[in-house]
Amino acid sequence: MLQEWASRIKLFKVPFSESLRRARNLPRAAHGMTLAHLGLAVCIFGFVGSSAWKEDVIAFARAGTVVQVAGFDLTFEGVEEVQGPNYVAARGTLAVHRDGEFVQYLYPERRNYPVARSQTTESAIRHTLAGDLYASMAEPAADTAGDAWTLRVIYEPLVNFIWLGSFMLVLGGALSLSDRRLRVGAPRRAKTPVAAQPAE
């Protein structure tokens, strides 16, 4: 798509000022088409990356347990009880390191709603353009005397390129629809006026 767009403005084939003039004179529909197709390519890049290179690790974690995934070292520092507005949560603390350098803390929770008599899992997420790191906890394992939690850590690389590509698709479509040529109807042939009949 970039090569096709470059050929339209004769990039590197004519002086750069001439290429800029050609780019300015291109209809918005042409720019929108290029942007939308690039957005589709970016989406596909995200789909492939987030599925082909996804890593998923499940482990029994006690205080001090280290879980390794996709080059990250996550140290489980334990669980504390916190009181929410309508729930009581067991909040875990994970210290995330990469190449020996501290990155951030993640705080997954297991929430209990006494009135509704239900439980939910609240994942902790680290968002970056390169990928998302998820951490969640489940109830302590029954065969570990209740002192080990089931910890699940997922790394999905390039998943945010799906959102970026979707935004490019929408923006490209809107740019194309803003082209005046698509909003102005084609001229119609004027009807020949009918001659008035003489009165009898």
N, CA, C and O of each residue as an XYZ file, in Angstrom:
800
protein
N       0.827     -1.213      0.000
C       0.000      0.000      0.000
C       0.859      1.260      0.000
O       0.546      2.240     -0.677
N       1.950      1.221      0.772
C       2.845      2.385      0.786
C       3.501      2.582     -0.577
O       3.696      3.709     -1.031
N       3.837      1.467     -1.220
C       4.461      1.569     -2.540
C       3.480      2.143     -3.557
O       3.856      2.943     -4.414
N       2.204      1.722     -3.451
C       1.198      2.235     -4.378
C       0.973      3.727     -4.156
O       0.843      4.491     -5.113
N       0.929      4.141     -2.877
C       0.749      5.563     -2.568
C       1.956      6.375     -3.042
O       1.806      7.479     -3.565
N       3.172      5.805     -2.849
C       4.377      6.508     -3.288
C       4.416      6.660     -4.802
O       4.908      7.663     -5.321
N       3.891      5.652     -5.513
C       3.883      5.755     -6.974
C       2.916      6.834     -7.450
O       3.140      7.449     -8.493
N       1.851      7.069     -6.700
C       0.889      8.110     -7.073
C       1.526      9.499     -7.020
O       1.249     10.355     -7.860
N       2.385      9.707     -6.017
C       2.991     11.033     -5.884
C       4.405     11.065     -6.486
O       5.107     12.072     -6.393
N       4.814      9.931     -7.111
C       6.130      9.818     -7.756
C       7.256     10.157     -6.781
O       8.161     10.932     -7.086
N       7.167      9.544     -5.590
C       8.180      9.768     -4.565
C       9.530      9.239     -5.037
O       9.626      8.123     -5.548
N      10.567     10.046     -4.861
C      11.957      9.743     -5.251
C      12.145      9.696     -6.768
O      13.239      9.385     -7.237
N      11.107      9.995     -7.538
C      11.224     10.025     -8.991
C      11.192     11.445     -9.527
O      11.652     11.707    -10.639
N      10.658     12.348     -8.750
C      10.613     13.766     -9.095
C      11.113     14.532     -7.879
O      11.238     13.946     -6.804
N      11.401     15.816     -8.013
C      11.811     16.593     -6.835
C      10.796     16.468     -5.701
O       9.594     16.328     -5.928
N      11.324     16.525     -4.455
C      10.465     16.311     -3.283
C       9.328     17.329     -3.216
O       8.218     17.000     -2.798
N       9.607     18.561     -3.629
C       8.553     19.580     -3.616
C       7.410     19.189     -4.562
O       6.241     19.448     -4.276
N       7.761     18.570     -5.682
C       6.735     18.114     -6.618
C       5.915     16.965     -6.015
O       4.702     16.894     -6.209
N       6.593     16.058     -5.277
C       5.876     14.968     -4.619
C       4.906     15.514     -3.578
O       3.791     15.011     -3.441
N       5.333     16.553     -2.838
C       4.434     17.166     -1.858
C       3.224     17.795     -2.540
O       2.098     17.698     -2.052
N       3.477     18.441     -3.673
C       2.369     19.062     -4.397
C       1.379     17.991     -4.866
O       0.166     18.173     -4.770
N       1.907     16.882     -5.369
C       1.038     15.800     -5.820
C       0.252     15.200     -4.645
O      -0.925     14.867     -4.789
N       0.915     15.063     -3.470
C       0.239     14.516     -2.294
C      -0.903     15.426     -1.854
O      -1.977     14.958     -1.476
N      -0.651     16.746     -1.909
C      -1.712     17.686     -1.528
C      -2.885     17.643     -2.496
O      -4.029     17.867     -2.102
N      -2.604     17.358     -3.748
C      -3.649     17.370     -4.769
C      -4.390     16.035     -4.889
O      -5.401     15.945     -5.586
N      -3.890     15.005     -4.213
C      -4.607     13.736     -4.244
C      -5.952     13.891     -3.544
O      -6.033     14.589     -2.533
N      -6.985     13.275     -4.041
C      -8.286     13.350     -3.354
C      -8.215     12.657     -1.996
O      -7.431     11.728     -1.797
N      -9.045     13.123     -1.069
C      -9.037     12.548      0.277
C      -9.394     11.066      0.239
O      -8.940     10.300      1.089
N     -10.190     10.660     -0.720
C     -10.556      9.249     -0.833
C      -9.328      8.373     -1.059
O      -9.271      7.247     -0.564
N      -8.346      8.880     -1.801
C      -7.121      8.107     -2.048
C      -6.314      7.954     -0.763
O      -5.825      6.866     -0.460
N      -6.174      9.049     -0.006
C      -5.474      8.955      1.273
C      -6.224      8.038      2.237
O      -5.611      7.244      2.951
N      -7.549      8.150      2.256
C      -8.342      7.311      3.150
C      -8.229      5.839      2.808
O      -8.150      4.997      3.703
N      -8.220      5.518      1.518
C      -8.083      4.131      1.097
C      -6.748      3.561      1.561
O      -6.688      2.447      2.082
N      -5.678      4.331      1.369
C      -4.356      3.860      1.791
C      -4.315      3.644      3.295
O      -3.803      2.625      3.760
N      -4.849      4.591      4.064
C      -4.828      4.480      5.523
C      -5.660      3.295      6.006
O      -5.245      2.585      6.921
N      -6.827      3.073      5.404
C      -7.685      1.967      5.816
C      -7.040      0.614      5.516
O      -7.113     -0.306      6.330
N      -6.412      0.496      4.352
C      -5.756     -0.771      4.021
C      -4.537     -1.012      4.905
O      -4.256     -2.152      5.275
N      -3.816      0.043      5.244
C      -2.708     -0.113      6.189
C      -3.237     -0.528      7.558
O      -2.614     -1.336      8.248
N      -4.386      0.023      7.953
C      -4.997     -0.369      9.216
C      -5.338     -1.842      9.247
O      -5.152     -2.500     10.270
N      -5.837     -2.371      8.137
C      -6.139     -3.799      8.062
C      -4.863     -4.625      8.223
O      -4.869     -5.648      8.907
N      -3.772     -4.185      7.595
C      -2.503     -4.893      7.720
C      -2.004     -4.869      9.175
O      -1.483     -5.865      9.676
N      -2.170     -3.721      9.843
C      -1.751     -3.613     11.248
C      -2.594     -4.534     12.125
O      -2.068     -5.164     13.043
N      -3.918     -4.621     11.849
C      -4.785     -5.539     12.589
C      -4.317     -6.985     12.435
O      -4.236     -7.725     13.416
N      -4.012     -7.381     11.207
C      -3.555     -8.750     10.959
C      -2.248     -9.010     11.701
O      -2.049    -10.092     12.252
N      -1.353     -8.017     11.716
C      -0.103     -8.123     12.458
C      -0.390     -8.383     13.940
O       0.263     -9.218     14.566
N      -1.367     -7.666     14.494
C      -1.738     -7.870     15.894
C      -2.376     -9.227     16.135
O      -2.078     -9.881     17.135
N      -3.264     -9.667     15.220
C      -3.907    -10.973     15.364
C      -2.869    -12.092     15.398
O      -2.919    -12.975     16.254
N      -1.937    -12.042     14.464
C      -0.932    -13.100     14.363
C      -0.012    -13.088     15.587
O       0.259    -14.132     16.179
N       0.465    -11.892     15.961
C       1.400    -11.803     17.079
C       0.783    -12.235     18.393
O       1.419    -12.943     19.174
N      -0.471    -11.812     18.654
C      -1.088    -12.110     19.941
C      -1.482    -13.571     20.081
O      -1.698    -14.048     21.195
N      -1.580    -14.292     18.962
C      -1.929    -15.715     19.033
C      -0.703    -16.616     18.899
O      -0.571    -17.604     19.622
N       0.193    -16.274     17.973
C       1.341    -17.147     17.722
C       2.378    -17.098     18.836
O       3.005    -18.112     19.140
N       2.566    -15.926     19.449
C       3.623    -15.783     20.458
C       3.071    -15.579     21.867
O       3.782    -15.119     22.761
N       1.815    -15.920     22.055
C       1.201    -15.803     23.377
C       1.815    -16.814     24.334
O       2.091    -17.952     23.953
N       2.029    -16.395     25.581
C       2.549    -17.292     26.615
C       1.599    -17.286     27.803
O       1.104    -16.236     28.213
N       1.352    -18.469     28.350
C       0.396    -18.639     29.441
C       1.019    -19.567     30.478
O       1.389    -20.697     30.159
N       1.136    -19.096     31.720
C       1.749    -19.886     32.795
C       0.791    -19.944     33.973
O       0.252    -18.920     34.393
N       0.576    -21.161     34.515
C      -0.231    -21.369     35.717
C       0.655    -22.022     36.764
O       1.333    -23.011     36.486
N       0.648    -21.461     37.976
C       1.519    -21.982     39.031
C       0.865    -21.822     40.387
O       0.032    -20.937     40.584
N       1.251    -22.702     41.344
C       0.887    -22.531     42.739
C       1.893    -21.567     43.352
O       3.099    -21.810     43.313
N       1.394    -20.475     43.917
C       2.293    -19.419     44.372
C       2.153    -19.182     45.877
O       1.049    -19.009     46.394
N       3.277    -19.180     46.554
C       3.376    -18.740     47.939
C       4.247    -17.488     47.963
O       4.843    -17.125     46.950
N       4.320    -16.838     49.105
C       5.177    -15.654     49.227
C       6.609    -16.022     48.865
O       7.193    -16.936     49.447
N       7.166    -15.303     47.899
C       8.524    -15.566     47.442
C       8.602    -16.355     46.154
O       9.676    -16.468     45.562
N       7.464    -16.915     45.701
C       7.467    -17.673     44.446
C       7.725    -16.741     43.268
O       7.156    -15.652     43.196
N       8.585    -17.172     42.346
C       8.910    -16.397     41.157
C       8.354    -17.124     39.933
O       8.636    -18.302     39.712
N       7.569    -16.409     39.155
C       6.997    -16.946     37.917
C       7.658    -16.232     36.750
O       7.735    -15.004     36.731
N       8.134    -16.998     35.779
C       8.807    -16.429     34.617
C       7.938    -16.608     33.377
O       7.451    -17.703     33.097
N       7.753    -15.519     32.641
C       6.981    -15.566     31.403
C       7.464    -14.455     30.481
O       7.545    -13.292     30.876
N       7.781    -14.831     29.249
C       8.148    -13.880     28.187
C       9.254    -12.907     28.615
O       9.209    -11.727     28.265
N      10.231    -13.391     29.359
C      11.336    -12.533     29.788
C      11.054    -11.726     31.040
O      11.929    -10.995     31.504
N       9.846    -11.836     31.606
C       9.502    -11.152     32.841
C       9.661    -12.107     34.025
O       9.370    -13.298     33.910
N      10.118    -11.586     35.152
C      10.167    -12.323     36.410
C       9.169    -11.679     37.363
O       9.322    -10.517     37.740
N       8.143    -12.439     37.751
C       7.111    -11.932     38.642
C       7.253    -12.610     40.002
O       7.092    -13.825     40.119
N       7.554    -11.821     41.022
C       7.731    -12.342     42.375
C       6.447    -12.130     43.164
O       5.984    -11.002     43.336
N       5.879    -13.240     43.644
C       4.644    -13.183     44.421
C       5.005    -12.825     45.863
O       5.677    -13.597     46.546
N       4.562    -11.660     46.323
C       4.939    -11.165     47.649
C       3.893    -11.442     48.720
O       4.066    -11.047     49.874
N       2.811    -12.116     48.349
C       1.809    -12.466     49.347
C       0.460    -11.838     49.068
O       0.259    -11.168     48.055
N      -0.474    -12.073     50.003
C      -1.858    -11.634     49.855
C      -2.283    -10.881     51.107
O      -1.942    -11.269     52.224
N      -3.027     -9.809     50.910
C      -3.605     -9.066     52.026
C      -5.099     -8.893     51.798
O      -5.573     -8.893     50.662
N      -5.834     -8.744     52.899
C      -7.277     -8.549     52.796
C      -7.586     -7.061     52.764
O      -7.104     -6.297     53.600
N      -8.392     -6.658     51.794
C      -8.782     -5.253     51.667
C     -10.304     -5.168     51.637
O     -10.979     -6.062     51.126
N     -10.829     -4.086     52.189
C     -12.269     -3.874     52.249
C     -12.702     -2.918     51.151
O     -12.222     -1.786     51.086
N     -13.611     -3.367     50.282
C     -14.159     -2.514     49.245
C     -15.504     -1.963     49.661
O     -15.953     -2.240     50.773
N     -16.170     -1.189     48.807
C     -17.466     -0.601     49.157
C     -18.542     -1.643     49.427
O     -19.391     -1.447     50.296
N     -18.512     -2.743     48.691
C     -19.509     -3.803     48.901
C     -18.902     -5.194     48.757
O     -19.604     -6.158     48.454
N     -17.608     -5.289     48.974
C     -16.936     -6.577     48.852
C     -15.726     -6.619     49.784
O     -15.252     -5.599     50.284
N     -15.256     -7.836     49.991
C     -13.989     -8.065     50.692
C     -13.080     -8.786     49.712
O     -13.467     -9.796     49.125
N     -11.871     -8.268     49.535
C     -10.986     -8.814     48.511
C      -9.692     -9.336     49.110
O      -9.145     -8.768     50.056
N      -9.219    -10.428     48.535
C      -7.865    -10.905     48.795
C      -6.999    -10.355     47.664
O      -7.122    -10.778     46.515
N      -6.132     -9.419     47.999
C      -5.332     -8.738     46.982
C      -3.894     -9.255     47.013
O      -3.212     -9.181     48.035
N      -3.460     -9.769     45.896
C      -2.085    -10.233     45.784
C      -1.168     -9.127     45.287
O      -1.612     -8.175     44.644
N       0.100     -9.264     45.589
C       1.103     -8.299     45.137
C       2.172     -9.033     44.354
O       2.782     -9.981     44.849
N       2.395     -8.588     43.130
C       3.414     -9.165     42.256
C       4.400     -8.077     41.853
O       4.015     -7.053     41.288
N       5.667     -8.308     42.149
C       6.717     -7.381     41.726
C       7.258     -7.862     40.382
O       7.772     -8.976     40.276
N       7.139     -7.028     39.370
C       7.534     -7.403     38.011
C       8.925     -6.857     37.723
O       9.171     -5.660     37.874
N       9.837     -7.738     37.306
C      11.194     -7.352     36.915
C      11.472     -7.866     35.508
O      10.904     -8.869     35.075
N      12.339     -7.173     34.813
C      12.802     -7.637     33.503
C      14.287     -7.312     33.384
O      14.705     -6.170     33.573
N      15.069     -8.332     33.069
C      16.528     -8.188     32.977
C      17.099     -7.600     34.266
O      18.038     -6.804     34.242
N      16.514     -8.007     35.386
C      17.010     -7.551     36.678
C      16.545     -6.181     37.094
O      16.839     -5.747     38.208
N      15.814     -5.473     36.221
C      15.336     -4.127     36.525
C      13.870     -4.165     36.929
O      13.060     -4.845     36.299
N      13.533     -3.427     37.991
C      12.142     -3.370     38.436
C      11.298     -2.646     37.396
O      11.705     -1.613     36.863
N      10.115     -3.198     37.111
C       9.209     -2.615     36.124
C       8.022     -1.951     36.817
O       7.795     -0.752     36.653
N       7.269     -2.725     37.587
C       6.116     -2.181     38.308
C       5.519     -3.278     39.185
O       5.950     -4.430     39.144
N       4.516     -2.896     39.981
C       3.757     -3.855     40.773
C       2.429     -4.140     40.080
O       1.840     -3.260     39.451
N       1.966     -5.386     40.204
C       0.642     -5.779     39.746
C      -0.148     -6.272     40.956
O       0.396     -6.934     41.841
N      -1.456     -5.934     40.980
C      -2.286     -6.265     42.140
C      -3.548     -7.005     41.693
O      -4.614     -6.394     41.611
N      -3.454     -8.291     41.405
C      -4.674     -9.050     41.093
C      -5.492     -9.271     42.365
O      -4.942     -9.310     43.466
N      -6.809     -9.416     42.206
C      -7.691     -9.580     43.354
C      -8.672    -10.733     43.146
O      -9.057    -11.075     42.028
N      -9.051    -11.308     44.275
C     -10.150    -12.265     44.321
C     -11.199    -11.667     45.241
O     -10.995    -11.616     46.454
N     -12.336    -11.205     44.683
C     -13.336    -10.471     45.441
C     -14.511    -11.357     45.846
O     -14.980    -12.205     45.087
N     -14.963    -11.122     47.077
C     -16.121    -11.826     47.615
C     -17.199    -10.803     47.952
O     -16.965     -9.877     48.729
N     -18.388    -10.976     47.363
C     -19.524    -10.089     47.604
C     -20.503    -10.805     48.547
O     -21.254    -11.675     48.104
N     -20.506    -10.452     49.838
C     -21.341    -11.183     50.809
C     -22.828    -11.102     50.509
O     -23.530    -12.106     50.627
N     -23.328     -9.923     50.123
C     -24.763     -9.772     49.879
C     -25.199    -10.598     48.676
O     -26.199    -11.314     48.733
N     -24.457    -10.495     47.608
C     -24.805    -11.240     46.394
C     -24.371    -12.698     46.463
O     -24.781    -13.513     45.636
N     -23.528    -13.031     47.464
C     -23.005    -14.388     47.598
C     -22.324    -14.854     46.321
O     -22.592    -15.940     45.808
N     -21.445    -14.013     45.829
C     -20.723    -14.337     44.595
C     -19.269    -13.910     44.727
O     -18.915    -13.103     45.586
N     -18.448    -14.463     43.870
C     -17.024    -14.141     43.836
C     -16.616    -13.796     42.408
O     -17.157    -14.340     41.446
N     -15.669    -12.898     42.287
C     -15.143    -12.528     40.976
C     -13.628    -12.456     41.030
O     -13.038    -12.282     42.096
N     -13.017    -12.590     39.888
C     -11.569    -12.450     39.757
C     -11.266    -11.163     39.007
O     -11.760    -10.955     37.899
N     -10.462    -10.307     39.604
C     -10.068     -9.041     38.979
C      -8.611     -9.142     38.546
O      -7.705     -9.185     39.379
N      -8.400     -9.179     37.259
C      -7.037     -9.303     36.742
C      -6.293     -7.978     36.840
O      -6.891     -6.906     36.744
N      -4.999     -8.066     37.029
C      -4.119     -6.893     36.954
C      -3.456     -6.914     35.585
O      -3.006     -7.964     35.127
N      -3.393     -5.757     34.931
C      -2.909     -5.701     33.553
C      -1.843     -4.620     33.411
O      -1.995     -3.505     33.910
N      -0.788     -4.967     32.735
C       0.233     -3.984     32.340
C       0.130     -3.793     30.835
O       0.391     -4.718     30.065
N      -0.256     -2.579     30.413
C      -0.456     -2.273     28.998
C       0.804     -1.618     28.425
O       1.325     -0.662     28.999
N       1.288     -2.130     27.303
C       2.319     -1.461     26.508
C       2.007     -1.736     25.035
O       1.239     -2.643     24.715
N       2.605     -0.949     24.151
C       2.406     -1.175     22.724
C       2.973     -2.528     22.307
O       2.452     -3.169     21.394
N       4.045     -2.964     22.980
C       4.670     -4.240     22.630
C       3.803     -5.425     23.020
O       3.883     -6.479     22.388
N       2.965     -5.275     24.060
C       2.130     -6.385     24.494
C       1.540     -6.120     25.860
O       1.937     -5.179     26.547
N       0.581     -6.961     26.257
C      -0.091     -6.840     27.550
C       0.282     -8.011     28.440
O       0.352     -9.156     27.993
N       0.521     -7.703     29.711
C       0.843     -8.715     30.712
C      -0.314     -8.777     31.702
O      -0.633     -7.785     32.358
N      -0.945     -9.952     31.806
C      -2.091    -10.147     32.686
C      -1.702    -11.058     33.847
O      -0.925    -11.997     33.676
N      -2.247    -10.773     35.029
C      -2.050    -11.643     36.193
C      -3.375    -11.775     36.915
O      -4.064    -10.781     37.144
N      -3.734    -13.001     37.277
C      -4.975    -13.235     38.021
C      -4.739    -14.338     39.044
O      -3.823    -15.149     38.907
N      -5.601    -14.351     40.094
C      -5.487    -15.335     41.160
C      -6.791    -16.118     41.274
O      -7.876    -15.606     41.000
N      -6.649    -17.378     41.688
C      -7.809    -18.196     42.013
C      -7.695    -18.626     43.470
O      -6.703    -18.335     44.138
N      -8.720    -19.320     43.953
C      -8.733    -19.749     45.345
C      -7.513    -20.615     45.662
O      -6.973    -21.268     44.768
N      -7.068    -20.629     46.932
C      -5.927    -21.478     47.304
C      -6.191    -22.936     46.945
O      -7.315    -23.425     47.056
N      -5.159    -23.602     46.525
C      -5.294    -25.000     46.146
C      -5.678    -25.836     47.363
O      -5.148    -25.642     48.457
N      -6.610    -26.770     47.157
C      -7.136    -27.555     48.275
C      -6.082    -28.464     48.887
O      -6.153    -28.772     50.077
N      -5.112    -28.896     48.102
C      -4.122    -29.846     48.605
C      -2.845    -29.166     49.095
O      -1.823    -29.829     49.273
N      -2.893    -27.850     49.314
C      -1.684    -27.149     49.776
C      -1.929    -26.439     51.102
O      -1.264    -25.449     51.406
N      -2.879    -26.936     51.893
C      -3.167    -26.394     53.226
C      -3.574    -24.932     53.181
O      -3.471    -24.219     54.179
N      -4.038    -24.487     52.013
C      -4.575    -23.143     51.905
C      -3.567    -22.032     51.856
O      -3.963    -20.866     51.847
N      -2.258    -22.326     51.822
C      -1.273    -21.259     51.826
C      -0.694    -20.985     50.446
O       0.195    -20.144     50.314
N      -1.170    -21.666     49.423
C      -0.700    -21.441     48.060
C      -1.881    -21.058     47.178
O      -2.917    -21.723     47.172
N      -1.703    -19.981     46.444
C      -2.746    -19.511     45.543
C      -2.447    -19.985     44.121
O      -1.290    -20.146     43.733
N      -3.518    -20.203     43.355
C      -3.344    -20.542     41.949
C      -3.172    -19.251     41.166
O      -4.099    -18.448     41.056
N      -2.000    -19.065     40.636
C      -1.656    -17.830     39.934
C      -1.559    -18.106     38.437
O      -0.901    -19.053     38.005
N      -2.227    -17.258     37.657
C      -2.166    -17.389     36.196
C      -1.617    -16.097     35.609
O      -2.121    -15.009     35.888
N      -0.578    -16.230     34.794
C       0.060    -15.078     34.155
C       0.045    -15.299     32.649
O       0.472    -16.345     32.161
N      -0.451    -14.303     31.918
C      -0.553    -14.384     30.459
C       0.152    -13.186     29.849
O      -0.003    -12.054     30.308
N       0.932    -13.453     28.801
C       1.535    -12.362     28.031
C       1.058    -12.474     26.594
O       1.264    -13.494     25.937
N       0.411    -11.405     26.109
C      -0.090    -11.358     24.730
C       0.644    -10.255     23.985
O       0.310     -9.080     24.136
N       1.638    -10.616     23.183
C       2.400     -9.588     22.456
C       1.600     -9.010     21.304
O       0.788     -9.695     20.682
N       1.843     -7.742     21.033
C       1.303     -7.040     19.862
C      -0.221     -6.924     19.867
O      -0.809     -6.543     18.854
N      -0.875     -7.247     20.996
C      -2.337     -7.213     21.000
C      -2.855     -5.792     20.788
O      -3.943     -5.611     20.241
N      -2.098     -4.785     21.209
C      -2.574     -3.410     21.058
C      -2.512     -2.928     19.609
O      -3.106     -1.904     19.272
N      -1.795     -3.664     18.747
C      -1.814     -3.311     17.330
C      -3.193     -3.566     16.726
O      -3.542     -2.970     15.707
N      -3.984     -4.452     17.350
C      -5.351     -4.677     16.871
C      -6.166     -3.405     17.050
O      -6.906     -3.002     16.152
N      -6.025     -2.766     18.228
C      -6.749     -1.512     18.469
C      -6.227     -0.392     17.579
O      -7.004      0.409     17.059
N      -4.909     -0.339     17.405
C      -4.330      0.687     16.542
C      -4.807      0.530     15.112
O      -5.183      1.509     14.467
N      -4.792     -0.713     14.608
C      -5.256     -0.957     13.246
C      -6.734     -0.640     13.070
O      -7.142     -0.124     12.029
N      -7.543     -0.949     14.090
C      -8.971     -0.634     14.024
C      -9.193      0.872     13.949
O     -10.047      1.347     13.201
N      -8.412      1.618     14.732
C      -8.520      3.079     14.679
C      -8.141      3.604     13.302
O      -8.781      4.520     12.786
N      -7.099      3.027     12.703
C      -6.685      3.447     11.365
C      -7.769      3.118     10.337
O      -8.001      3.895      9.411
N      -8.429      1.977     10.493
C      -9.521      1.615      9.581
C     -10.653      2.640      9.647
O     -11.141      3.117      8.622
N     -11.060      2.968     10.878
C     -12.156      3.928     11.048
C     -11.757      5.295     10.506
O     -12.536      5.942      9.807
N     -10.536      5.734     10.830
C     -10.076      7.038     10.366
C      -9.971      7.082      8.851
O     -10.341      8.080      8.231
N      -9.467      6.003      8.246
C      -9.371      5.956      6.792
C     -10.732      5.983      6.122
O     -10.923      6.654      5.108
N     -11.698      5.234      6.706
C     -13.050      5.259      6.144
C     -13.687      6.628      6.257
O     -14.329      7.096      5.317
N     -13.513      7.283      7.416
C     -14.079      8.625      7.599
C     -13.433      9.623      6.644
O     -14.105     10.504      6.108
N     -12.123      9.479      6.436
C     -11.430     10.387      5.515
C     -11.930     10.197      4.093
O     -12.085     11.168      3.352
N     -12.182      8.961      3.711
C     -12.706      8.708      2.367
C     -14.110      9.277      2.203
O     -14.425      9.876      1.175
N     -14.952      9.089      3.217
C     -16.333      9.580      3.133
C     -16.410     11.098      3.148
O     -17.402     11.681      2.710
N     -15.345     11.746      3.663
C     -15.346     13.208      3.682
C     -15.014     13.812      2.325
O     -15.108     15.025      2.140
N     -14.626     12.962      1.374
C     -14.303     13.455      0.033
C     -15.559     14.048     -0.599
O     -16.591     13.382     -0.675
N     -15.474     15.277     -1.045
C     -16.644     15.982     -1.579
C     -17.234     15.267     -2.782
O     -18.440     15.339     -3.018
N     -16.400     14.584     -3.536
C     -16.904     13.913     -4.735
C     -17.924     12.832     -4.391
O     -18.797     12.517     -5.199
N     -17.810     12.255     -3.167
C     -18.733     11.204     -2.772
C     -20.023     11.763     -2.191
O     -20.990     11.028     -1.994
N     -20.038     13.077     -1.914
C     -21.225     13.689     -1.313
C     -22.022     14.523     -2.298
O     -23.150     14.918     -2.000
N     -21.458     14.797     -3.463
C     -22.147     15.602     -4.469
C     -22.692     14.666     -5.538
O     -21.936     13.896     -6.131
N     -23.984     14.722     -5.787
C     -24.604     13.840     -6.765
C     -24.167     14.171     -8.182
O     -23.764     15.297     -8.474
N     -24.250     13.183     -9.056
C     -23.914     13.405    -10.462
C     -24.973     14.307    -11.088
O     -26.149     14.203    -10.739
N     -24.578     15.188    -12.004
C     -25.562     16.089    -12.616
C     -26.586     15.305    -13.429
O     -26.261     14.301    -14.064
N     -27.813     15.778    -13.397
C     -28.878     15.144    -14.160
C     -29.224     15.985    -15.383
O     -29.134     17.213    -15.357
N     -29.620     15.306    -16.447
C     -30.026     16.007    -17.666
C     -31.354     16.726    -17.406
O     -32.314     16.129    -16.919
N     -31.387     18.009    -17.739
C     -32.612     18.782    -17.535
C     -33.727     18.263    -18.435
O     -33.515     17.906    -19.594
N     -34.919     18.236    -17.855
C     -36.053     17.771    -18.643
C     -36.464     18.837    -19.667
O     -36.444     20.035    -19.383
N     -36.834     18.373    -20.850
C     -37.299     19.305    -21.884
C     -38.691     19.803    -21.530
O     -39.603     18.995    -21.357
N     -38.873     21.099    -21.422
C     -40.210     21.608    -21.044
C     -41.246     21.249    -22.105
O     -40.990     21.306    -23.307
N     -42.423     20.879    -21.610
C     -43.520     20.504    -22.545
C     -44.202     21.790    -23.030
O     -44.559     22.648    -22.223
N     -44.379     21.920    -24.349
C     -44.997     23.112    -24.909
C     -46.460     23.193    -24.502
O     -47.165     22.184    -24.494
N     -46.899     24.355    -24.175
C     -48.298     24.551    -23.749
C     -49.213     24.331    -24.934
O     -48.914     24.781    -26.040
N     -50.339     23.637    -24.717
C     -51.306     23.381    -25.772
C     -52.214     24.617    -25.941
O     -52.670     25.183    -24.948
N     -52.474     25.033    -27.176
C     -53.357     26.205    -27.373
C     -54.779     25.887    -26.912
O     -55.297     24.788    -27.108
N     -55.365     26.868    -26.310
C     -56.750     26.698    -25.816
C     -57.713     26.607    -26.995
O     -57.564     27.326    -27.983
N     -58.691     25.727    -26.890
C     -59.691     25.585    -27.970
C     -60.744     26.649    -27.864
O     -61.664     26.691    -28.680
